[in-house]
Amino acid sequence: MTNNSNFSTQAIDVYIKIAAISLLIYWCYSILQPFFLMVVWGGIIATALYPIAIWANNKFGISKAKASSALSIIGVLLLLIPLIVLSTGLYTGGSALVTGVQAGTIVIPTPNISIQGWPIIGEKVYGFALQASSNLESMLTNYSDEVKSVISKMASFLGSLGGSFIQFIISTVIAGAFMVNADKCERAFVLVASRLTGGEQGKELTTISKTTVRGVVQGVIGVAVIQSILAGVGIAFAGIPGVAIWMFLVLIVAIIQLPPILALLPAIIYAFTVDTTTTAVIFLIWCVLVSASDAVLKPMLLGRGSDTPILVILLGALGGMVMSGIIGLFVGAVILSLTYQLFTVWLENETKEKDES
C-alpha cells in the first residue's frame, strides 16, 4: 500500500514537472515566435561570416569582438542603402509616372512588328504594345481592371521586399551579437548536441554543422547573389526595365541550382525585340557568361555541403519561400541541407556501430 502511494506521489510529481517545463517552453516559443526565423538566419550569417573575424584578428590584431561588430555594421549599411534607394525610387518614380500619364508626356516606343511572330501570345502582345505607344491613356482605360490587378500585385511584392530588407537588417544585428559571443554560443551548441547524442558526438556534430552551413551559404547562396548582381549589371546596361525584379528571379533560379539564363530568357527576347541588334547580342553573351560563371565560382566558394543533392536544396529553398517569404528562401536551403548532412552522419555512425558489434 505504501509502495503504491509513493509511486502515485512520484508520478504526480513527474507530471507536474513535465507540465511546468512544457508551459515554460510554450511561453518562450510564443514570445520568440515573431523573431524565430530572424534568429535562425542571424545564426546562419554568424556561422558563415565568423571566419572573416578570425582572419582579421590574426592578420591585423583586431579583437574578434570588434571585427564581428564591424562586420555587422557593414552588413546593416549594405542593406540600408538599397532599402533607402528602393523607397526613394518608388516614391519619385511613382510620382513621375502619375504626372506623366496625366500630362501625356510619357512616350512608349512603337513595338517591333516581329513580336507578331511570337507563338500564341504574339498578336495580343503586339496589339497591346501598339495601343500603348499610340494612346497610353486609352490603353489604361480599356485595360483598367488588368492594370489595377498588376499594380496591386506589384505593390504587394514591393511591400514584401521592403519587409524582407528589414528582416535581413534585424538578422544581421543578431548575427553580430552571436559573433561577439561566438565561443559561448559554440560551447552551448556542443553541450546541447552532446546531451541529445548521449555525450559522444557533440563536438563532431557541431563541426559538421558549421562546415555545412558555411559551404551552403558560400557555395549556393553566395554564388547566387554574385550571379544576381552580375545579371543586374547587364540588365541595367541593356536598359531593360525592372532591374530589381530580374535580379530577384535570377537569385531564386540560381539558389535552386538551375541555370540563371532560364530566368533571363524573357529579358533576352525583350532586348532583341526593342533594342538594337548590337546591344541585344552583347546582352545575350553577358547572360551566357553569367549563367556559366558558377562553373568557376562554385569550386572557389563551395566547401562542405557540396555533396548535398540538388533536390534537397531545391525543396529547401522553395519550401522555405512558401512558408516564410523571401527570407525563407535562404533559411530553407541551409536548414534542409544541414538536416540532410546530420541525418547522413547519424546513419553512417549507426552502420559503423552495428559492424563493430
Salt bridges, closest charged atoms under 4 A:
ASP13 OD2 - LYS17 NZ 3.30
GLU186 OE2 - LYS203 NZ 3.65
GLU186 OE2 - LYS210 NZ 3.10
